[in-house]
Amino acid sequence: MNFGLIIIGDEILSGKRADKHLTRAIDILGQRGLQVAYADYVGDDPNRITETLRRAFASGDVVFSFGGIGATPDDHTRQCAARALGVDLALHPEARDLILERMQDVAAEQGTVFEPDRQDNQHRLNMGMFPVGAEIIPNPFNKIAGFFCKKERGGIYFVPGFPIMAWPMVEWVLDTHFSALFRQGAWQEQSVIVFGAMEATLTPLMESIEQAFAVKVFSLPSVDHPTYGRHIELGVKGSPQVVAPAYATLLEGLHRFGVSLGPELVRT
C-alpha cells in the first residue's frame, strides 16, 4: 500500500507560505512504520486539481489531500473531487450537524443569539457539501469535518490546509482505518560518509548490492557541506533484517576501493 500526498494552494507555490505538511506527514507515517511514497503540489486551478485527483483515485493508493475544502471562491477541492469521481455534491447530514453545532458554540462564546437562517451561517453549510458517498473525517479543533472517498483499493482523504487541524485528522485516519498496516512496512537506513570517491566509480558496487539484496541503495553527494566538505553519503535502506547484511557488504566493497570513510548514520 502506497501513501501519497496532494498539497493544494497558490500560496505554497508562490512562496507566501512554506509547506509544513510534507515533513510532518513523513513523521506521522514514520511513527507507524509507514512511508510517504510521493507528494504532488498543485495550485488553485480547478482543472489541474481535478486531473490530479483523478490520477490519485485511479492509483489505488491512500492519498491525503491538504487544503481547499473551505467555502471561499479560491477553495475548489470539494468540487474537483466530485468531478473527478463523476458524482454530484450533496450536503452531508453529519457534517451539517457539526457545522451548526460549531456556529452555536461560537454564538455562545460571543454572547449573541444563534441565527441559523442568517446568510453567512447558511453559506457556512457549504463546507459540508461533499461528493455523494463521501464519509467524514472528524476535526477536533473546530468540528468542521473533512471527508474521504474510498475506491476498491485506497482512496483520498481530504483535510484542511491548516496544520493545527490537518495533522490530528491525518492521525485519526491512519489509526482508525489503517492500523493493520502499522510496522509492516518498517524500514531502516544505514549509511556512511565517503571521502575522495566519485559516484561513477562506486556505481557498480551499488548495482551489485541492489541485485543481491532486497534494498535500495542511495547516494547523496555534497560539494559544500559545512562539516564534511566534499563527500558522498552512501547507504542502503529497506527492512531492518535485510539492511544489516547489505550494509556490511557495502562497507566491504568500499574498503576494497581504498576510500576514506567518515561517520556512520542510522535512521529508522
KARACOR-V215006 format. One record per residue. N is the residue number from 0. PSI is psi in whole degrees, 0 to 359 (none if undefined). OMEGA is omega in degrees with one decimal (none if undefined). Layout:
n,psi,omega
N,PSI,OMEGA
N,PSI,OMEGA
This chain:
n,psi,omega
0,121,177.1
1,145,176.4
2,123,-179.0
3,168,179.3
4,143,167.4
5,122,-176.2
6,116,-167.5
7,136,172.3
8,130,175.6
9,327,-175.8
10,333,176.8
11,313,-175.3
12,336,178.7
13,347,-178.8
14,3,178.0
15,327,175.6
16,143,176.6
17,135,178.7
18,131,175.3
19,352,-172.2
20,322,-176.2
21,308,-177.2
22,322,-179.6
23,321,178.2
24,321,175.6
25,318,-179.4
26,314,-178.1
27,314,179.2
28,322,-178.6
29,325,177.6
30,339,-177.7
31,12,178.5
32,21,-178.5
33,167,-177.5
34,151,169.6
35,124,-179.1
36,329,-179.1
37,163,176.5
38,131,175.9
39,135,176.0
40,131,-174.6
41,135,174.9
42,183,-176.0
43,56,177.4
44,113,-173.9
45,319,-178.8
46,318,-179.7
47,320,177.5
48,315,-179.6
49,315,-179.0
50,322,177.7
51,317,179.0
52,322,179.1
53,317,177.6
54,320,-178.7
55,318,176.9
56,321,-177.4
57,341,-174.2
58,334,-173.4
59,7,-179.6
60,166,168.9
61,118,-173.5
62,133,174.0
63,125,178.8
64,125,-177.1
65,123,169.3
66,157,172.2
67,16,-178.2
68,15,175.1
69,202,-176.0
70,27,175.6
71,166,-174.6
72,336,179.8
73,8,176.4
74,111,-174.0
75,355,-166.7
76,317,-178.8
77,314,-179.7
78,320,-179.3
79,325,177.5
80,317,178.2
81,318,-179.6
82,320,179.3
83,329,-179.9
84,347,-177.6
85,34,179.8
86,171,178.1
87,165,168.4
88,144,177.4
89,150,178.9
90,118,-178.0
91,125,-174.4
92,316,-178.4
93,321,176.8
94,320,177.9
95,313,-178.9
96,322,-179.9
97,322,177.4
98,315,178.0
99,320,178.7
100,319,178.6
101,318,180.0
102,323,175.0
103,319,178.7
104,316,-178.8
105,316,179.0
106,319,179.3
107,319,179.2
108,325,-177.6
109,353,-179.0
110,31,179.7
111,168,178.6
112,131,177.6
113,125,-179.7
114,91,-174.4
115,335,-177.5
116,358,178.6
117,147,-170.5
118,316,-178.1
119,327,177.0
120,321,176.0
121,323,178.8
122,324,-179.3
123,336,178.3
124,341,177.5
125,337,178.2
126,350,175.3
127,9,176.6
128,106,-176.4
129,162,173.3
130,141,-179.8
131,131,-178.6
132,353,-179.9
133,155,173.7
134,159,-172.2
135,156,170.8
136,119,-178.0
137,143,177.3
138,105,-175.3
139,348,-176.5
140,310,-177.4
141,13,174.8
142,354,179.5
143,108,-167.9
144,151,161.6
145,190,-178.8
146,163,175.0
147,151,179.3
148,115,-177.4
149,149,170.5
150,188,179.7
151,323,177.7
152,127,-179.6
153,205,-177.5
154,177,179.9
155,137,-176.9
156,114,-170.1
157,123,-179.7
158,163,180.0
159,168,176.0
160,344,-179.2
161,120,-178.2
162,321,-176.5
163,335,176.0
164,315,-169.3
165,316,-171.0
166,316,174.3
167,329,179.2
168,321,175.5
169,317,178.9
170,320,177.8
171,317,179.3
172,311,-178.1
173,313,-176.3
174,332,-177.7
175,322,-170.2
176,342,-171.9
177,22,-178.3
178,334,179.6
179,341,-179.0
180,352,-174.8
181,136,178.3
182,347,178.8
183,329,179.9
184,25,-177.8
185,139,-176.2
186,166,179.5
187,146,172.2
188,138,174.1
189,127,-173.9
190,171,-179.8
191,147,175.5
192,126,-175.7
193,128,178.3
194,147,171.3
195,31,-180.0
196,156,176.3
197,143,-180.0
198,319,-177.9
199,325,179.7
200,325,-176.3
201,351,-175.4
202,316,178.5
203,323,177.5
204,316,179.7
205,315,-179.4
206,321,-178.4
207,326,179.8
208,319,177.7
209,328,177.8
210,329,-175.0
211,335,-175.0
212,154,178.3
213,64,-179.6
214,168,169.3
215,136,175.5
216,135,179.4
217,151,-179.7
218,119,-178.0
219,94,-179.6
220,152,176.2
221,142,-179.4
222,347,-174.7
223,38,179.8
224,136,-176.0
225,337,-179.1
226,313,-171.5
227,350,-177.2
228,216,179.3
229,124,-178.4
230,176,172.2
231,130,168.0
232,114,-175.9
233,130,-176.8
234,183,179.4
235,152,176.4
236,145,-177.9
237,202,178.6
238,144,-176.0
239,326,-177.0
240,329,-176.2
241,332,-177.3
242,318,-175.2
243,305,180.0
244,328,179.0
245,319,179.9
246,321,177.1
247,319,178.0
248,321,177.4
249,314,-180.0
250,319,178.1
251,316,179.6
252,321,179.4
253,322,177.9
254,326,178.8
255,329,176.9
256,345,178.5
257,25,-179.3
258,163,178.1
259,131,-176.6
260,143,178.3
261,213,-176.9
262,151,174.3
263,144,-175.2
264,142,176.3
265,130,176.4
266,139,176.8
267,none,none
